[in-house]
Amino acid sequence: MTSKNRRRQKNKDLSKKVAEERILLLFERAEQSFKEHPKRTYRYVTLARLIGMHYRVRPAREQKRRLCRHCYHYLVPGNNCRIRLKGGAVLTTCFACGKMSRYPYRKTPQKDSV
């Protein structure tokens, strides 16, 4: 590998790291401003998605679960979404579009205390 290719790879890694930090910051801002400016949170999430697509960075699991998969609204349980546990899955219903998302979960086995 030539030095030029190493430099390019290093810059690519650095730009992905910066993109992840920006996405994290935008999600934090969305969480902070939801009560006062709910429409602004949609803009923050849209920007985070665009950054992720541009740099090919996937959002973390916690960030994915805070987004509606269908309309991409920022979800806050009790305000604009409903969360239920049903049949081994977390069922999230978005109030903006009415769609449901299911995320599987595993019940942890309980240890017998003797």
C-alpha positions in Angstrom: 0.0 0.0 0.0 1.4 3.3 -1.0 1.6 6.3 1.3 -1.1 8.1 -0.7 -3.6 5.2 -0.2 -2.8 5.1 3.6 -3.4 8.8 3.8 -6.7 8.4 2.0 -7.8 5.5 4.2 -6.8 7.5 7.3 -8.9 10.5 6.1 -11.8 8.3 5.4 -11.7 6.8 8.9 -11.4 10.2 10.4 -14.4 11.5 8.4 -16.5 8.6 9.5 -15.6 9.2 13.1 -16.6 12.9 12.8 -19.8 11.9 11.1 -20.7 9.5 14.0 -20.0 12.3 16.5 -22.2 14.7 14.5 -25.1 12.2 14.4 -24.8 11.6 18.1 -24.9 15.4 18.7 -27.9 15.8 16.5 -29.8 13.1 18.3 -28.9 14.7 21.7 -30.2 18.0 20.4 -33.4 16.4 19.2 -33.9 14.9 22.7 -33.3 18.2 24.4 -35.5 20.3 22.1 -38.5 17.9 21.8 -40.7 19.5 24.4 -40.2 23.1 23.2 -39.8 22.6 19.5 -41.2 19.2 18.3 -40.9 20.2 14.6 -37.2 21.1 15.0 -36.5 17.5 16.1 -37.6 16.3 12.8 -35.1 18.5 11.1 -32.3 17.3 13.4 -33.2 13.7 12.6 -33.3 14.4 8.9 -29.8 16.0 9.1 -28.5 13.0 11.0 -29.9 10.6 8.4 -28.3 12.7 5.5 -24.9 12.7 7.2 -25.2 9.0 7.8 -26.1 8.3 4.2 -23.3 10.6 2.9 -20.6 9.0 4.9 -22.1 5.5 5.0 -22.4 5.5 8.8 -25.2 3.5 10.4 -26.9 4.9 13.5 -26.4 3.1 16.7 -29.1 0.7 18.0 -30.4 3.2 20.5 -30.7 5.9 17.8 -32.5 3.5 15.5 -35.1 2.7 18.1 -35.8 6.4 18.6 -36.8 6.8 15.0 -39.9 5.8 13.2 -38.9 3.4 10.4 -41.6 4.7 8.1 -41.9 8.5 8.6 -38.5 9.1 10.3 -40.0 11.1 13.2 -38.1 11.3 16.5 -40.0 9.1 18.9 -40.6 10.0 22.6 -42.6 7.3 24.4 -45.8 8.6 25.8 -45.7 11.8 23.7 -45.8 10.7 20.1 -45.5 6.9 20.3 -46.7 3.9 22.3 -44.5 1.1 23.4 -45.8 -2.4 24.3 -44.3 -5.8 24.9 -46.1 -8.4 23.0 -45.1 -11.9 22.1 -41.4 -11.6 22.6 -41.1 -8.3 20.7 -41.1 -4.6 21.6 -44.0 -3.1 19.6 -43.7 0.7 18.9 -46.6 2.5 17.4 -45.9 6.0 15.9 -48.7 8.5 16.3 -47.6 10.6 13.3 -48.1 7.8 10.7 -49.8 5.1 12.6 -47.3 2.4 11.6 -45.9 -0.2 14.0 -42.3 -1.4 14.3 -41.3 -4.6 16.0 -38.0 -5.3 17.7 -37.4 -8.8 19.1 -36.1 -9.3 22.6 -35.1 -12.4 24.5 -36.3 -13.0 28.0 -33.4 -13.6 30.3 -33.6 -16.9 32.1 -34.2 -16.4 35.9 -31.8 -18.3 38.2 -33.3 -20.4 40.9 -32.4 -19.0 44.3 -32.1 -22.0 46.7 
